[in-house]
Structure formats: C-alpha cells, structure tokens
Amino acid sequence: MRHLRKLGFGFGASDDWSDPESWLESQLTNTFPQLGYAEVSAMERNVVAWPSEYSPDLNERVRRAISLVEERQNVAQSDASASEKERQERALFDKYETRWYDQVRFLQAPMLESNHFRLRLSHFWLNHFTVGLNTIANLYLIGSFVKDAIYDKLDGSFADLFYGASSHPAMLTYLDNIYNVGENSEFNRSCGCAGLNDNLARELMELHSVSPSRRYTEDDIRDAAKILAGWGSSYERVLPEPISDHFQPYYRTRAEPGEKTVLGRTFEPGPGALRDLTDHLAADPMTADFLSRKLALHFVGDAATEDEIKEIRTAWLDSEGDLPTVHRAVANVSLNSESSKFLWPMTWLSQLVRISDSRLCAGFAQFEQRFFTDATRMPGDIMDELGMNFWSSRQPDGFSDRKVDWVSSEHFERRVRFAQILFRFGNPRRSVDDMVDILQPSETTKATLTSTTSREERFVLLACSKDFFEV
C-alpha cells in the first residue's frame, strides 16, 4: 500500500497493491484511458471516457484565444451600455471556454484513473516547468501544456521534455517571450519599437536546467535571449507571418540574425538553434545534479540522503536523461528510503477522495448549471482553497516541495475544512474503520480515533493525522 501513496494517489476500487514491482512496471509502460465524471452529486458517480470534444488541440485553442481577443475588442468599441457589454463579454468567455474542462480533467484524473505514478510525475514536471495565468491567452493554453508539453513527453528524454516545454506557447506567453524581438531583426529595423526580453532565457538556465551553480554569465543569458527571439504566438497582435502550426510558433522577421554563444558553444541562426540550446543544457552534468535533487525532494522527502540523490543522478547520467530510466530510479529510491514525505495539499486531497471513495468536484457536463453545492464544487475554487492552483498567476519557481512551507495553522485549517466537506457532501463509501485497515496508521492515530464516536470527527481526525499528511 505504501507505494500507492508514496508514488501515487492511494488505494482505489480498481487498484491492485499486492505487488509493488509489477505495479510500478505497469505505470511506466502501460497506456491508460482518460476518464471522467459527466455529472457529480453526492450519490451519482458514473465514470465515462473523457470526451474528445472537451480536449481541443493546441491550434484550435489558439484560434479560440484570437477570436476572443478580437470579439472583446468589438464589444468594447460598441455603443452598448456598460451592463450589456459585461453580459456580452461573459457570453464570449462561455462561447470559447476551455479552462473549465481543463481544470475538471486535471482534478478528476488523480481521483479516478489508474495511472497514479505517471500523473504524479506530470504534476512534478508541470511544477518544474511552471506556467501561469498572466494573460487571457493562457486561459486556453495551459490545458494543452499539461497534456502536450508534459504528460505526453514522459516516455522520452529530458531533452525532449525540455524543448517541448520551452517552445510551447503557454511558456512563451507566461515568461514574456512573445515580446522578445531581436534588436537587429527585420521587424525592429522597420519600426525601432522592440527589443530583447530575457525572462525565458534566464529561467531556462536558472530554474529549468543547469541552475546558478553552473556560473553562467549575463552574456550567456543575453545570447540565449537572442536565440529565443522570434519564438512567440500571434494572439496578442496582428503579425505579417501567419502560423498554421502553433507547436512551432516561430516568426523569422522577429529573429535576431547571426551566431550566438552560450556556455562556450556557438549556435547558428534559425529556429533550430533553440533545440540545439535546450539539448546542450539538458546534457550538462549540472542539470542532472540539480534535477536529481529536485526529484528526490519531491518523491523521497526533505531528508533524502546524498546516497539516494546519487542513485538518481547516476541513472540520469548513465541513460543520458532517459526519463523512464530516471523515473524508475526515483521510484526505487523512494520506496526503499526510510524518509517520510509530507504530501502536497493537492496530493493529500486526491488521496483522501480516492481512499475514502468519495466525490468532490463538479462533472464536465455541469458547466451550464452555474450553481454548485459543496458536493459539486468548482475545480478552480478547490485548487485556490488548497493554495495549489496550477492556473493561477504564480511565481516561476513553482510550488514549494519543502514541508516547512506547508505546515501552518492556516494550511491545517484548510485541510480540516476539506475533510469536513468531503464527509458531509462527498458521500464516502468507505468507513473510517475500512480506511484504517487499508492505511495501517500508527497506534497513536488509532488511539486518537477512539476518543470520539462521531463518524464525522473520526473521519476528520484520520484525514488530518500525521499518518495521512506524511507517507
């Protein structure tokens, strides 16, 4: 059972926890169906395949973002009253909606699906390659980033993942690379109105790969920004180069001509330089060291030892960053470690829902209701209350993995409230005694549960015990 909590989301009705090694191998090699609830109430819980119409591809998402921007401008310039303009704007957001479905999908998957470890890995990498809601466009793009740039890249190399995340419009938007224009570019020579923006270039090295330990210079960052100049997307303004495939959103007229040098390597001009740069950074031993430590912190815990980190780093270097190999090493180290891991709030809640066999967020077909009870809550509100909304305007270094940043009276009170809501409105099908049999908590926790006969109080006490917070 420990592996289902240390690496996944806990014991659900369809989980086989008798053979950890077979379970882990299936997580790393199997293909899993995408599931969801169409409608959720305290009693209703029919699992269905996730509808393809609620997962538009990246190009369709960009089309919706462009249409929304253009039509909002038309509304703003109309002669309608302020109240009518507000009504029309709400209708436009509904017309082009994607965030609702993306968030429902993101929140329901850990509670329903069997791909525990893969989802946990995707949450780790999504947090490592942080994007956030800094423009209207990212309302549409983050859902694609979660699937296309992160989850679908878990079977490849870190180099593939790194390039996919760096070149995705959600990242280019979030770190302002859509405003990064070569100073000697055709675009700037014609207007003299733009210049370099090094936000993404800086984070490629500081947060995403080699870390400041590599001792790169401001010149390295500046030339990385020149390589990134021209990478963007067209939803912010009308540009002379239409893009048909937004998986390669590159504008040659905004690119900086000439060679660039980063960390001692020279890069030729053109869109291929970005892949060459991310490959160069991915292959650097400092990247293996930095990310092995982050993976150990996330899956092993704050007390991960140097030997445990070394085991992950060795797997990384020997496999040249092959992610399945690295992830297998992470899992083995985590399961063999004596360290305990304090769970992220979102991981804790997903495990509580799964282990208690409860239901929490609204279904994908309930968007039109516009009314949500505590039994069918808005997914964005749930993540906000947890302090872990991946669609929020968050900092580029992501959510903390350290216990000290989540241990406070405020965060404890939030978890108590969620446990109460889940008991009252989530219709848990497992009793506390059944959950105790599965979890096998400490004698201290068992003794605490005997202090009351209230079913709700016992549920909350178990959910908010040290045994449930840490594994």
Long-range contacts (C-beta under 8 A, 24 or more apart in sequence): 1-438, 1-439, 1-440, 2-335, 2-471, 3-331, 3-335, 4-116, 5-351, 5-471, 6-299, 6-334, 6-335, 6-341, 6-471, 7-116, 7-117, 7-120, 7-299, 7-331, 7-334, 7-335, 8-116, 8-117, 8-119, 8-120, 9-110, 9-111, 9-116, 9-119, 9-120, 9-347, 9-350, 9-351, 9-354, 10-350, 10-351, 10-352, 10-354, 10-355, 11-354, 11-355, 11-438, 12-112, 12-114, 12-354, 12-355, 12-357, 13-357, 14-114, 15-114, 15-116, 20-335, 24-117, 24-328, 24-331, 27-115, 27-116, 27-117, 27-118, 28-117, 28-118, 28-324, 28-327, 28-328, 29-324, 30-115, 32-113, 32-114, 32-115, 32-118, 33-113, 34-105, 34-109, 34-113, 35-108, 35-109, 35-112, 35-113, 36-104, 36-105, 36-108, 36-109, 36-112, 36-363, 36-364, 37-108, 37-112, 37-359, 37-363, 37-364, 38-363, 38-364, 38-365, 38-366, 39-363, 39-365, 39-366, 40-359, 40-360, 40-361, 40-362, 40-363, 40-366, 40-375, 40-376, 41-359, 41-375, 41-376, 42-359, 42-375, 42-425, 42-426, 42-427, 43-427, 45-359, 47-112, 50-105, 50-364, 51-364, 54-101, 54-105, 54-364, 55-101, 55-105, 55-143, 55-147, 56-98, 57-144, 58-141, 58-144, 58-148, 58-168, 58-169, 58-246, 58-247, 59-244, 59-245, 59-246, 61-98, 61-140, 61-141, 61-143, 61-144, 62-137, 62-140, 62-141, 62-169, 62-233, 62-234, 62-235, 62-246, 64-96, 64-98, 64-140, 65-96, 65-136, 65-137, 65-139, 65-140, 65-141, 65-235, 66-234, 66-235, 67-96, 68-92, 68-93, 68-96, 68-136, 69-136, 69-137, 69-235, 69-236, 96-140, 97-367, 98-139, 98-140, 98-143, 99-139, 99-140, 99-142, 99-143, 99-380, 99-391, 100-367, 100-379, 101-143, 101-364, 101-367, 102-142, 102-143, 102-146, 102-391, 103-379, 103-380, 103-383, 103-391, 104-361, 104-362, 104-363, 104-364, 104-379, 105-143, 105-364, 106-143, 106-146, 106-379, 106-390, 107-360, 107-361, 107-379, 107-382, 107-383, 108-361, 108-364, 110-346, 110-347, 110-350, 110-354, 111-350, 111-353, 111-354, 111-359, 111-360, 117-327, 117-331, 118-151, 118-154, 119-151, 120-299, 120-347, 121-154, 121-327, 122-146, 122-150, 122-151, 122-154, 123-344, 123-346, 123-347, 124-294, 124-295, 124-298, 124-299, 125-150, 125-154, 125-161, 125-165, 126-150, 126-390, 127-390, 127-398, 127-399, 127-401, 128-207, 128-208, 128-291, 128-294, 128-398, 129-161, 129-165, 129-166, 129-171, 129-208, 130-174, 130-207, 130-394, 130-395, 130-396, 130-397, 130-398, 131-170, 131-171, 131-173, 131-174, 132-174, 132-391, 132-392, 132-393, 132-394, 132-395, 133-391, 133-392, 133-393, 134-173, 134-174, 134-393, 135-173, 135-236, 137-169, 137-173, 137-233, 137-235, 137-236, 138-170, 138-173, 138-174, 138-391, 139-391, 141-168, 141-169, 141-170, 141-173, 142-170, 142-390, 142-391, 144-168, 144-169, 144-170, 145-170, 145-171, 146-390, 148-247, 153-323, 154-323, 154-324, 154-327, 155-323, 155-324, 156-323, 157-282, 157-320, 157-321, 157-322, 157-323, 158-282, 158-287, 158-291, 158-316, 158-321, 158-323, 158-326, 159-278, 159-279, 159-282, 159-283, 159-321, 161-323, 162-208, 162-209, 162-278, 162-281, 162-282, 163-274, 163-275, 163-278, 163-279, 165-208, 166-200, 166-204, 166-208, 166-274, 166-278, 167-231, 167-247, 167-248, 167-249, 167-274, 167-275, 168-247, 169-232, 169-233, 169-246, 169-249, 171-200, 172-200, 172-231, 172-232, 172-233, 172-249, 173-233, 174-396, 175-199, 175-200, 175-203, 175-396, 176-200, 177-228, 177-231, 177-232, 178-232, 178-233, 178-236, 179-232, 180-225, 180-228, 180-229, 180-230, 180-231, 180-232, 180-254, 181-229, 181-230, 181-254, 182-226, 182-229, 182-230, 182-254, 182-255, 182-256, 182-257, 183-256, 184-256, 184-257, 184-258, 185-229, 185-230, 185-253, 185-254, 185-255, 185-256, 185-257, 186-252, 186-253, 186-254, 187-251, 187-253, 187-254, 188-254, 194-254, 196-222, 196-225, 196-226, 196-229, 196-256, 197-225, 198-222, 198-224, 198-225, 200-225, 200-228, 201-225, 201-227, 201-228, 203-396, 204-277, 204-278, 204-281, 205-281, 207-396, 207-397, 208-281, 209-278, 209-281, 209-282, 209-284, 209-286, 209-287, 209-290, 210-263, 210-281, 210-284, 210-286, 210-287, 210-290, 211-286, 211-287, 211-290, 213-286, 213-289, 213-290, 214-263, 214-284, 214-286, 216-262, 216-263, 219-261, 220-261, 220-262, 220-263, 223-260, 223-261, 223-262, 223-267, 224-260, 224-262, 224-277, 226-256, 226-260, 227-256, 227-260, 227-262, 227-267, 227-273, 227-274, 227-277, 228-274, 229-254, 229-255, 229-256, 230-254, 230-255, 230-256, 230-271, 231-271, 231-274, 282-321, 283-320, 283-321, 285-317, 287-321, 288-313, 288-316, 288-317, 288-321, 289-313, 291-316, 292-316, 294-401, 295-326, 295-330, 296-330, 296-333, 297-401, 297-402, 298-341, 298-401, 299-330, 299-331, 299-333, 299-334, 299-341, 300-330, 300-333, 300-334, 300-337, 300-339, 300-341, 301-337, 301-339, 301-340, 301-341, 301-342, 301-403, 302-339, 302-342, 302-402, 302-403, 303-339, 303-340, 304-333, 304-337, 304-339, 305-337, 305-339, 308-333, 308-337, 308-339, 340-470, 340-471, 341-470, 341-471, 342-403, 342-406, 342-407, 342-469, 342-470, 343-469, 343-470, 343-471, 344-388, 344-399, 344-401, 344-406, 345-386, 345-387, 345-388, 345-406, 345-411, 345-414, 345-415, 346-383, 346-386, 346-388, 348-415, 348-468, 348-469, 349-382, 349-386, 349-415, 349-418, 351-468, 352-418, 352-419, 352-422, 352-463, 352-468, 353-422, 353-426, 355-430, 355-435, 355-438, 355-439, 356-422, 356-426, 356-428, 356-429, 356-430, 356-435, 356-459, 356-463, 357-428, 357-429, 357-430, 358-422, 358-426, 358-427, 358-428, 358-429, 359-426, 359-427, 360-421, 360-422, 360-426, 373-425, 374-421, 374-424, 374-425, 375-425, 375-426, 375-427, 377-421, 385-414, 385-417, 385-418, 386-414, 386-418, 387-411, 387-414, 412-464, 415-463, 415-464, 415-469, 416-460, 416-464, 419-459, 419-460, 419-463, 419-464, 420-456, 420-460, 422-459, 422-463, 423-455, 423-456, 423-459, 423-460, 424-456, 428-459, 431-455, 432-458, 432-459, 432-462, 435-462, 436-462, 439-467, 439-468, 441-465, 441-467, 441-468, 442-466, 442-467
